[in-house]
Every structure is written in C-alpha cells, then in structure tokens.
C-alpha cells in the first residue's frame, strides 16, 4: 500500500469535467485508489464520491493506492492532480 500526500495544482479547482478525467485516470488501474481529504476517504473511481470533495487549487490530499499496480496508480493520480496531465 502506498500513501502519498499531493497538493492539487489546478487553477480553477476540480469541477465536473476535470473530476470526470480524474475518475477515468483512476479507473485504468486495477489497484484500489482512495483520496483522503480531512476526515473523508473517497474512492477515486467513484464520480459521485469525487464530486463531493470540491477540490480547489492548493488543497492537500493523500492518495492511497493498494494493489499490483499501486506505484503506477499513485504516479498517475499525482501527475493529474499536479496538473501535469
């Protein structure tokens, strides 16, 4: 299991369209992927769960990936949240 703190770097925050792309990114991995924000633990493959987070530029989240491709999953989510993808 990997736990990685990441700072969101999306100028306008994560609204519906970027959240949909984030869920697509998470869904391509077989690992379980969750985002921890405060006391919330949300499945990164759940569009409704991710929409409930209302992530803004500068927010700190922790990505938790667990499975056979956890390293690749954590890297992919990190790149997305940091605005690299």
Backbone as CSV, one residue per row, in Angstrom:
resi,resn,N_x,N_y,N_z,CA_x,CA_y,CA_z,C_x,C_y,C_z
1,UNK,0.847,-1.178,0.000,0.000,0.000,0.000,0.893,1.242,0.000
2,UNK,0.483,2.216,-0.801,1.207,3.479,-0.905,0.304,4.602,-0.417
3,UNK,0.849,5.479,0.402,0.159,6.708,0.810,1.056,7.868,0.406
4,UNK,0.498,8.770,-0.401,1.304,9.871,-0.909,0.547,11.193,-0.799
5,UNK,1.098,12.164,-0.036,0.468,13.486,0.035,0.731,14.253,-1.262
6,UNK,-0.301,14.932,-1.753,-0.210,15.669,-3.012,-0.958,16.988,-2.859
7,UNK,-0.399,18.034,-3.415,-1.070,19.327,-3.447,-1.731,19.494,-4.810
8,UNK,-3.016,19.809,-4.811,-3.774,19.991,-6.054,-3.270,21.255,-6.747
9,UNK,-2.968,21.123,-8.033,-2.485,22.255,-8.828,-3.346,22.407,-10.084
10,UNK,-4.560,22.838,-9.884,-5.480,23.139,-10.979,-6.048,24.517,-10.691
11,UNK,-5.718,25.480,-11.545,-6.043,26.885,-11.307,-7.497,27.124,-10.927
12,UNK,-8.414,26.443,-11.592,-9.844,26.643,-11.332,-10.420,25.589,-10.397
13,UNK,-9.555,24.773,-9.816,-10.043,23.695,-8.959,-10.542,22.538,-9.804
14,UNK,-11.081,21.539,-9.164,-11.583,20.370,-9.885,-13.097,20.415,-9.911
15,UNK,-13.613,20.823,-11.050,-15.054,20.855,-11.264,-15.439,19.583,-12.010
16,UNK,-16.644,19.535,-12.548,-17.192,18.311,-13.136,-16.293,17.688,-14.209
17,UNK,-15.856,18.464,-15.171,-15.061,17.892,-16.261,-13.714,17.334,-15.775
18,UNK,-12.913,18.111,-15.015,-11.661,17.542,-14.515,-11.876,16.335,-13.592
19,UNK,-12.943,16.361,-12.808,-13.236,15.207,-11.945,-13.506,13.974,-12.796
20,UNK,-14.248,14.136,-13.896,-14.524,13.005,-14.784,-13.220,12.443,-15.345
21,UNK,-12.288,13.319,-15.714,-10.993,12.859,-16.222,-10.175,12.171,-15.127
22,UNK,-10.273,12.672,-13.899,-9.573,12.039,-12.782,-10.120,10.636,-12.527
23,UNK,-11.433,10.488,-12.573,-12.055,9.171,-12.386,-11.628,8.228,-13.513
24,UNK,-11.552,8.735,-14.747,-11.069,7.916,-15.864,-9.630,7.478,-15.628
25,UNK,-8.804,8.388,-15.150,-7.409,8.065,-14.843,-7.349,6.956,-13.796
26,UNK,-8.099,7.109,-12.713,-8.090,6.115,-11.633,-8.627,4.768,-12.103
27,UNK,-9.612,4.793,-12.983,-10.281,3.561,-13.417,-9.414,2.685,-14.303
28,UNK,-8.342,3.221,-14.846,-7.497,2.402,-15.713,-6.534,1.495,-14.932
29,UNK,-6.513,1.645,-13.611,-5.636,0.823,-12.770,-6.459,-0.223,-12.029
30,UNK,-5.863,-1.385,-11.804,-6.573,-2.439,-11.082,-6.535,-2.219,-9.562
31,UNK,-5.590,-1.424,-9.104,-5.466,-1.147,-7.667,-6.668,-0.382,-7.136
32,UNK,-6.915,-0.550,-5.842,-7.892,0.297,-5.166,-7.221,1.640,-4.925
33,UNK,-7.937,2.724,-5.236,-7.374,4.068,-5.085,-8.378,4.926,-4.326
34,UNK,-7.910,5.527,-3.259,-8.753,6.426,-2.465,-8.038,7.752,-2.270
35,UNK,-8.814,8.811,-2.134,-8.273,10.113,-1.773,-8.730,10.429,-0.359
36,UNK,-7.802,10.844,0.471,-8.111,11.263,1.838,-8.024,12.782,1.897
37,UNK,-9.118,13.394,2.311,-9.173,14.850,2.473,-9.854,15.103,3.808
38,UNK,-9.097,15.600,4.756,-9.651,15.779,6.099,-10.073,14.435,6.654
39,UNK,-11.337,14.316,7.017,-11.854,13.060,7.569,-12.531,12.196,6.506
40,UNK,-12.555,12.676,5.258,-13.212,11.928,4.181,-12.234,10.983,3.493
41,UNK,-12.716,9.779,3.187,-11.958,8.810,2.398,-12.860,8.421,1.227
42,UNK,-12.470,8.847,0.028,-13.320,8.687,-1.145,-12.646,7.783,-2.170
43,UNK,-13.421,6.869,-2.736,-12.957,6.007,-3.815,-12.730,6.879,-5.041
44,UNK,-11.502,6.915,-5.556,-11.166,7.762,-6.704,-11.829,7.290,-7.993
45,UNK,-12.423,6.108,-7.985,-13.105,5.593,-9.170,-14.604,5.899,-9.140
46,UNK,-15.052,6.619,-8.119,-16.466,6.962,-7.950,-16.694,8.429,-8.315
47,UNK,-17.411,8.659,-9.401,-17.659,10.032,-9.845,-18.425,10.822,-8.792
48,UNK,-19.432,10.224,-8.197,-20.225,10.938,-7.189,-19.402,11.231,-5.935
49,UNK,-18.613,10.268,-5.521,-17.754,10.491,-4.362,-16.752,11.593,-4.609
50,UNK,-16.131,11.578,-5.778,-15.136,12.591,-6.103,-15.758,13.976,-6.214
51,UNK,-16.964,14.062,-6.749,-17.645,15.358,-6.857,-17.900,15.951,-5.466
52,UNK,-18.067,15.093,-4.466,-18.368,15.574,-3.111,-17.171,16.260,-2.444
53,UNK,-15.980,16.092,-3.005,-14.783,16.653,-2.374,-14.602,18.149,-2.633
54,UNK,-15.058,18.650,-3.769,-14.896,20.070,-4.122,-13.439,20.520,-3.963
55,UNK,-12.537,19.838,-4.634,-11.110,20.138,-4.515,-10.757,21.445,-5.216
56,UNK,-9.958,22.252,-4.538,-9.528,23.547,-5.067,-8.010,23.573,-5.196
57,UNK,-7.527,24.494,-6.011,-6.093,24.684,-6.179,-5.455,24.941,-4.814
58,UNK,-4.397,24.204,-4.521,-3.695,24.365,-3.251,-4.131,23.409,-2.152
59,UNK,-5.247,22.690,-2.359,-5.700,21.720,-1.357,-4.709,20.568,-1.246
60,UNK,-4.522,20.085,-0.043,-3.658,18.935,0.201,-4.518,17.690,0.336
61,UNK,-4.198,16.665,-0.449,-4.897,15.384,-0.377,-3.855,14.286,-0.206
62,UNK,-4.290,13.156,0.278,-3.423,11.985,0.350,-4.009,10.912,-0.547
63,UNK,-3.197,10.437,-1.473,-3.609,9.349,-2.355,-3.181,8.046,-1.703
64,UNK,-4.115,7.120,-1.594,-3.833,5.791,-1.059,-4.118,4.788,-2.172
65,UNK,-3.094,4.082,-2.597,-3.242,3.077,-3.653,-2.795,1.733,-3.093
66,UNK,-3.574,0.699,-3.393,-3.273,-0.634,-2.882,-3.604,-1.664,-3.950
67,UNK,-2.589,-2.373,-4.420,-2.808,-3.404,-5.427,-1.545,-3.645,-6.231
68,UNK,-1.677,-4.468,-7.258,-0.491,-4.879,-8.012,0.135,-3.746,-8.820
69,UNK,-0.634,-2.733,-9.202,-0.079,-1.599,-9.947,-0.165,-0.297,-9.134
70,UNK,-0.026,-0.425,-7.821,-0.201,0.721,-6.923,0.775,1.862,-7.199
71,UNK,2.012,1.533,-7.547,3.010,2.574,-7.822,2.607,3.387,-9.057
72,UNK,2.214,2.692,-10.122,1.785,3.375,-11.340,0.515,4.187,-11.087
73,UNK,-0.393,3.630,-10.302,-1.642,4.319,-9.981,-1.370,5.606,-9.208
74,UNK,-0.536,5.524,-8.186,-0.208,6.707,-7.390,0.487,7.755,-8.255
75,UNK,1.388,7.314,-9.144,2.080,8.240,-10.036,1.097,8.933,-10.979
76,UNK,0.166,8.168,-11.555,-0.807,8.726,-12.483,-1.718,9.744,-11.825
77,UNK,-2.195,9.422,-10.630,-3.070,10.346,-9.898,-2.286,11.597,-9.493
78,UNK,-1.039,11.407,-9.059,-0.218,12.545,-8.672,-0.008,13.485,-9.858
79,UNK,0.343,12.938,-11.014,0.549,13.770,-12.195,-0.723,14.535,-12.554
80,UNK,-1.853,13.871,-12.471,-3.112,14.536,-12.791,-3.392,15.674,-11.815
81,UNK,-3.295,15.402,-10.532,-3.617,16.419,-9.524,-2.636,17.586,-9.538
82,UNK,-1.406,17.319,-9.966,-0.426,18.386,-10.035,-0.458,19.111,-11.378
83,UNK,-1.432,18.775,-12.212,-1.620,19.488,-13.473,-0.662,19.100,-14.580
84,UNK,0.015,17.950,-14.424,0.972,17.502,-15.436,0.250,16.857,-16.609
85,UNK,-0.865,16.181,-16.362,-1.598,15.502,-17.444,-2.674,16.400,-17.981
